[in-house]
Amino acid sequence: MDQGSFALHERFPGTTLTPYVHHVSQVCPHAPRPAMLVLPGGGYEFCYDGEAEPIALSYMNAGFNAYVLRYACKEDAKFPRPLLEASYAMKLIRDRAAADNTDPDRVYVIGFSAGGHLAGALATCWQREEIYTAAGVAYGENKPNGVILSYPVVSGGAHRHGGTFRRVCGKETPSEEELQRYSNDRNVSEHCPPVFLWHTAADNAVAVENSLLMAGALAEHKIPFSLHIFPTGGHGLCLATAETSHGDKSAERADVAEWMHLSITWLQGLSQ
């Protein structure tokens, strides 16, 4: 259940973490559960509610504990702050493992759109000393055991989402060096955990090439990944239901909605 939001840390004013944690029964104890850190999208302008609680509850219904991070946006979104916040959130989830009955070796992250960029940055940069040290975590405490990227912003190249990169770089006209520095596909290495990607070919806001470029980089570095491209549907489909799209019936896509089941099956395979 939603146990109420709390401030992430005094070093990150305005940033909150909301836990959705199963009751820990003393009568019928359950084995430690996997956990999911949820990073909503919103172009680093805001954190979209449709990609927050509905996602947490969907994974909770599948047996996960879930935690929604409402990270720094607007002027505060200049990197590396959101990445430090996501790193610290991963540490907190592991710190709470005993109390929440979470398995610290099965802590995953999912991000949507700009939140997908943040999840991808965590996946590719968690091991950098300047990141985990600045976040106040020990090496490895911020490493996801698996990553789900949902119609993610990835590349600062020809297919970039301009608004996302302006916020990440903290300027209206980022340099080519800055655009490449924050391109997740350029940062993939042997340190990257397994990745699940899904996108729609018809996405008119974040081009499908973002997921294709990320998949190519993962393949090049021999990182396990699963890629799902659905033919129809616009940007920000979330669960591909009207309920998570402001009642918009046109957002209902039964085929796209399968991504949630596919991701759960994929995550279960990682721990086998």
C-alpha positions in Angstrom: 0.0 0.0 0.0 1.0 3.6 -0.4 2.7 4.5 2.8 3.0 8.2 2.1 5.7 10.2 0.4 8.8 11.4 2.3 11.6 13.7 1.5 14.5 11.9 -0.2 17.3 13.8 1.6 17.9 17.3 2.8 20.5 17.6 0.0 17.8 17.2 -2.6 15.0 19.7 -1.6 11.6 19.0 -3.1 12.4 15.5 -4.2 10.2 12.7 -2.7 10.1 9.0 -2.6 6.7 7.2 -2.2 6.8 3.6 -1.1 4.1 1.0 -2.1 5.0 -1.9 0.1 3.2 -5.1 0.9 2.2 -5.7 4.4 4.9 -7.8 6.2 2.9 -10.6 7.9 4.2 -12.3 11.0 1.6 -15.0 10.7 2.2 -16.0 7.0 5.6 -14.6 6.1 6.5 -14.1 2.5 9.9 -14.6 0.9 11.8 -11.3 0.3 10.2 -9.5 -2.6 11.8 -7.8 -5.7 11.5 -4.1 -5.7 10.9 -1.5 -8.5 12.0 2.1 -8.5 9.6 4.0 -10.8 10.8 7.2 -12.6 7.9 8.9 -14.3 8.4 11.0 -17.5 7.6 14.6 -18.2 10.5 16.0 -20.1 12.3 16.9 -16.9 9.5 19.6 -16.6 7.4 17.6 -14.2 6.8 14.0 -13.1 3.7 12.7 -14.8 1.2 11.1 -12.4 0.0 8.5 -15.0 3.5 7.0 -15.0 3.8 7.0 -11.3 1.2 5.3 -9.0 -0.5 3.2 -11.8 2.9 1.7 -12.6 3.8 1.1 -8.9 0.5 -0.6 -8.3 0.8 -2.8 -11.4 4.2 -4.1 -10.2 2.9 -4.4 -6.6 0.0 -6.5 -8.0 2.7 -8.8 -9.5 4.4 -9.2 -6.1 6.9 -6.4 -6.1 7.5 -3.6 -3.6 7.5 -0.4 -5.5 8.9 3.1 -4.9 8.0 6.2 -7.0 10.7 8.9 -7.2 9.6 12.4 -8.0 13.0 13.8 -9.0 14.3 17.3 -9.7 12.7 19.0 -12.7 12.9 22.4 -14.5 15.9 24.4 -13.5 16.9 21.8 -11.0 17.1 19.0 -13.6 20.6 19.9 -14.8 22.7 16.8 -14.5 24.0 15.2 -12.5 21.4 16.1 -9.8 18.5 13.8 -11.0 21.1 11.0 -11.4 22.3 11.6 -7.8 18.8 11.4 -6.6 18.1 8.2 -8.4 21.3 6.7 -7.0 20.4 7.7 -3.5 16.9 6.3 -3.9 18.4 2.9 -4.9 20.5 3.0 -1.7 17.4 3.9 0.4 15.4 0.9 -1.0 18.3 -1.4 -0.1 18.6 0.3 3.4 14.9 -0.5 3.9 15.2 -4.1 2.6 14.8 -5.8 6.0 11.9 -3.6 7.2 10.1 -3.8 3.8 10.9 -7.5 3.2 12.7 -6.6 0.0 15.4 -8.7 -1.7 18.4 -6.2 -2.0 19.7 -8.3 -4.9 16.5 -7.8 -7.0 16.1 -4.0 -7.1 15.1 -2.8 -10.5 14.3 0.5 -12.1 11.8 1.6 -14.7 11.7 4.9 -16.5 9.3 6.5 -19.0 10.3 9.0 -21.7 12.6 11.5 -19.8 12.3 9.2 -16.8 13.6 6.6 -19.3 16.6 8.8 -19.9 17.2 9.0 -16.2 16.9 5.2 -15.8 19.3 4.7 -18.7 21.7 7.1 -17.1 21.6 5.2 -13.9 22.1 1.9 -15.8 25.2 3.3 -17.7 26.8 5.6 -15.1 26.1 4.1 -11.6 29.7 2.9 -11.4 31.4 6.3 -11.9 33.1 7.4 -8.8 32.0 11.0 -9.3 28.4 9.9 -9.3 28.2 7.4 -6.4 30.5 9.6 -4.3 28.4 12.8 -4.9 25.2 10.8 -4.2 26.5 9.7 -0.9 26.4 6.0 -1.6 28.9 3.2 -1.6 30.0 1.5 -4.8 27.3 -0.8 -6.0 24.5 0.5 -3.7 23.0 2.4 -6.6 23.3 -0.4 -9.2 20.0 -1.6 -10.6 19.8 -5.4 -11.1 17.7 -4.8 -14.2 16.3 -1.8 -16.1 13.1 -1.2 -18.0 13.1 1.7 -20.5 9.7 2.7 -21.7 9.7 4.9 -24.9 12.9 6.4 -23.5 14.8 9.5 -24.5 18.3 8.1 -25.2 20.3 9.9 -27.8 21.4 13.5 -28.1 22.0 13.0 -31.8 19.7 13.5 -34.8 16.8 11.9 -33.1 17.0 13.7 -29.8 14.1 15.1 -27.8 15.3 18.7 -27.6 13.4 19.7 -24.5 14.9 16.9 -22.4 18.5 17.7 -23.4 18.0 21.4 -22.8 17.0 20.6 -19.2 19.7 18.0 -18.7 22.4 20.3 -20.0 20.9 23.4 -18.3 21.1 25.6 -21.4 19.0 26.4 -24.5 21.8 25.5 -26.9 23.9 22.5 -25.6 27.2 21.9 -27.2 27.8 18.8 -29.3 30.1 17.5 -26.5 27.3 18.0 -23.9 24.8 16.2 -26.1 27.0 13.2 -26.5 28.0 13.2 -22.8 24.4 12.7 -21.8 23.5 10.2 -24.6 22.9 6.9 -22.9 23.8 4.8 -25.9 27.3 6.4 -25.8 27.7 5.4 -22.2 27.0 1.7 -22.4 29.8 -0.5 -21.0 30.3 -3.9 -19.4 29.0 -2.4 -16.2 25.5 -2.0 -17.6 22.8 -4.4 -16.2 20.3 -6.2 -18.4 17.8 -3.9 -20.1 14.2 -4.3 -21.3 13.1 -1.7 -23.9 9.7 -1.0 -25.4 8.6 1.7 -27.8 6.0 2.3 -30.5 7.1 2.8 -34.1 4.6 5.6 -34.5 5.8 7.6 -31.5 5.7 11.3 -32.7 7.5 12.8 -29.7 10.4 10.5 -28.8 11.5 8.8 -32.0 11.7 5.0 -32.0 15.3 5.3 -33.1 16.2 6.1 -29.5 15.4 2.6 -28.4 17.0 1.1 -31.5 20.2 3.0 -30.8 20.2 1.8 -27.2 19.6 -1.8 -28.3 22.5 -1.5 -30.8 24.8 -0.3 -28.1 23.8 -3.1 -25.7 24.3 -5.6 -28.5 27.8 -4.2 -29.2 28.8 -4.6 -25.6 27.1 -8.0 -25.2 24.7 -6.8 -22.5 21.5 -9.0 -22.3 18.4 -7.1 -23.5 14.9 -7.5 -24.7 13.5 -5.1 -27.3 9.8 -4.7 -28.2 8.6 -2.3 -30.9 4.8 -2.0 -31.3 3.6 -0.7 -34.7 0.9 1.8 -33.5 0.3 4.2 -30.7 1.6 7.6 -29.8 3.9 8.8 -27.1 3.2 8.4 -23.3 0.9 5.4 -23.5 1.9 4.2 -20.1 -0.2 1.1 -19.5 -2.0 1.7 -22.9 -5.4 2.1 -21.2 -7.8 5.0 -21.1 -7.4 5.2 -17.3 -3.7 6.1 -17.5 -4.3 8.5 -20.4 -6.7 11.1 -19.0 -9.7 9.0 -20.1 -8.5 9.1 -23.8 -10.1 6.0 -25.4 -7.7 6.4 -28.4 -4.8 5.4 -26.1 -6.2 1.9 -25.6 -3.9 -0.5 -27.4 -4.4 -4.1 -26.4 -1.1 -5.2 -28.0 0.9 -2.5 -26.4 -0.6 -3.2 -23.0 1.2 -6.5 -23.1 4.5 -4.8 -22.3 3.7 -5.0 -18.6 3.3 -8.8 -18.6 6.3 -9.2 -20.9 8.4 -7.1 -18.5 7.4 -9.1 -15.4 8.2 -12.4 -17.2 11.5 -10.9 -18.2 12.4 -9.8 -14.7 11.4 -13.2 -13.3 13.9 -14.7 -15.8 16.7 -12.6 -14.5 16.5 -14.1 -11.0 16.4 -17.7 -12.2 
